[in-house]
Each structure stands twice: as C-alpha cells, then as structure tokens.
Amino acid sequence: NRQDDWIAMVEKARRTLEAWYERHDEIVQPPVLVDGKALMEALDIKPSAVVGRLLEAIREAQVTGQVTTADEALAFARQVMGAL
C-alpha cells in the first residue's frame, strides 16, 4: 500500500543520509589503501585504464569490507587482474 511504500522510501533516505553524514569517511570516501603508483609497482604494470579500474575495484571492496589493509588491497587487485 501507499503507506508502506512511503515508509520504505523514508527508511532508504534515512540510510543514505546516515551514510553521507555519519559514516562519510567509511562509506563514501574511505582512506586510500593503495595509490596508483604502489599498485603499478606491486603488480608490475604500466600506466593504463586497467590501473584506474583496479583502484575503483579496490575502493568498492574496501567500502563493502572485503579489504581493510594495503596488503589485502594488493591481493584483491591480483585476483581482479587474473579475471581481466
């Protein structure tokens, strides 16, 4: 019904605002675990679009809690490289 839809929409808005204002550093813009230079050195790759895709994949994995350290981020990037 319309009231249930409204309640669901308000809850979604509440979660979004909470993420933005209360957990911004954790969810929206977490600290960088690995930069492009470190990534290229560790994986022995040259500057390319792949570096950007790997950095984005690392950031997404960090936000979801899959990676929390630089070592985990590099291991994750190696996995992703294998799938590319």
Beta strands, then each sheet from edge to edge (+ up, - down):
end
